[in-house]
Amino acid sequence: MATPLVPQHEGSRLNTHSSPERVFSFELFPPKTAAGMEKLQTNVLHLAALGPRYFSVTYGAGGSTRDRTFETVTWLRAQGLETAPHISCIGSSRAEIRELLAGYTTLGIRRLVALRGDLPSGMGVGATGDFRYASELVAFIREETGERFHIEVAAYPEFHPQAANAQIDLRNFKRKVEAGASAAITQYFYSADAYLRFVESCQAVGLTIPIVPGIMPITNYSQLARFSDACGAEIPRWLRKRLEACGDDVESIRTLGHDAVVSLCRRLLAEGAPGLHFYTLNQAAPTLRIWQALGLPAAEQPHSDAEADAETNEGC
Ligand SMILES: Cc1cc2nc3c(=O)[nH]c(=O)nc-3n(C[C@H](O)[C@H](O)[C@H](O)COP(=O)(O)OP(=O)(O)OC[C@H]3O[C@@H](n4cnc5c(N)ncnc54)[C@H](O)[C@@H]3O)c2cc1C
């Protein structure tokens, strides 16, 4: 049994003894240009030195980044890094998803992040494809590939913006778990209590899969405010006011954002969160600073796909 990277405090709020090994992971997006790819490669090498469990790579809804996601995943695989491609199903046919799964199987991928996605604006309701919800994608992946993949799904501590309320969203989250999800990654949030309440409400309805907090470093307030409006993530009033007071002072925003995210992560780990998933936006420095401030160790060897294969096979 692996030792947790950060010791759990006595009296931590969540009962997470079912998943003793904390999972740390880094999310990337597939670059559009050769220069972007070069930058990603440099940043991945810095991040890989920390020894994350895996890197995940986003996928544009409707298949808009299909080839670029595949290329980025292929490069990460060639570095021997465990990689989890995202697959969003809205706008796709069963045949397209089947082909993608076959490609990832050939690459030796063992972990996926399965999502619904949002239709790009301009695509009408007729373009929704063969899947309506992520639960249908999870069920399809299990039907087609059995237990080959560890499947991560999305979770929303402050509930999904299209859900009428938290209870309805929780019911829909449960459908994804019942369809075969292995674990979940949350939308980012800045209120540890929102996350803890969500995990407790999952446990109350019998959901025990690991729910890993998604962590968004704060470096640019106006960009964060735009993202947050679109995805329904709350920036608490105290934080918003203080970030607004920084005006255009980029250094003050970074310092305040760093301190806020570090104390959020400290509290989450102390309360028993089963790991952290960093939305790196392809930048290494903000995540590296948070990692160091948390006192998390750097690994001598990044986690490799060979180990991932061995561990997945053990679980089968
Ligand atoms: C960790 C993470 C990674 C992400 N990566 C990507 C990415 O790579 N590409 C991308 O395009 N987007 C990505 N997203 C965004 C995500 O696609 C959007 O948030 C999307 O709006 C919902 O996706 P979902 O998989 O949560 O959908 P679902 O779980 O299908 O839920 C979507 C909405 O439908 C409701 N619902 C679900 N099932 C039912 C049902 N049976 N009946 C009625 N209502 C139902 C839910 O309550 C919710 O309101 C990511 C989000 C997260 C948190």
The ligand as an ORCA input file, in Angstrom:
! r2SCAN-3c Opt
* xyz 0 1
  C     -12.646     17.755    -15.355
  C     -13.350     18.350    -16.545
  C     -12.800     18.197    -17.812
  C     -13.449     18.711    -18.935
  N     -12.893     18.532    -20.175
  C     -13.550     18.929    -21.273
  C     -13.041     18.654    -22.586
  O     -11.958     18.083    -22.756
  N     -13.780     19.031    -23.651
  C     -14.986     19.652    -23.503
  O     -15.617     19.963    -24.513
  N     -15.496     19.960    -22.290
  C     -14.813     19.605    -21.166
  N     -15.333     19.869    -19.922
  C     -16.569     20.640    -19.816
  C     -17.829     19.752    -19.914
  O     -17.890     19.133    -21.179
  C     -19.046     20.648    -19.713
  O     -19.102     21.059    -18.362
  C     -20.371     20.071    -20.166
  O     -21.348     21.122    -20.117
  C     -20.912     18.941    -19.310
  O     -20.191     17.799    -19.474
  P     -20.461     16.520    -18.512
  O     -19.604     15.450    -19.004
  O     -20.374     16.920    -17.101
  O     -21.997     16.241    -18.906
  P     -23.170     15.387    -18.248
  O     -22.709     14.587    -17.091
  O     -23.846     14.694    -19.361
  O     -24.104     16.531    -17.665
  C     -24.501     17.660    -18.461
  C     -25.799     18.243    -17.938
  O     -26.867     17.345    -18.228
  C     -27.541     16.937    -17.042
  N     -27.865     15.516    -17.216
  C     -26.988     14.472    -17.208
  N     -27.644     13.310    -17.431
  C     -28.954     13.625    -17.600
  C     -30.124     12.868    -17.881
  N     -30.090     11.534    -18.042
  N     -31.314     13.525    -17.987
  C     -31.358     14.883    -17.831
  N     -30.277     15.652    -17.566
  C     -29.091     15.034    -17.471
  C     -26.549     17.207    -15.905
  O     -27.214     17.440    -14.664
  C     -25.844     18.452    -16.422
  O     -26.610     19.604    -16.171
  C     -14.679     19.407    -18.776
  C     -15.225     19.588    -17.490
  C     -14.570     19.067    -16.384
  C     -15.155     19.281    -15.008
*
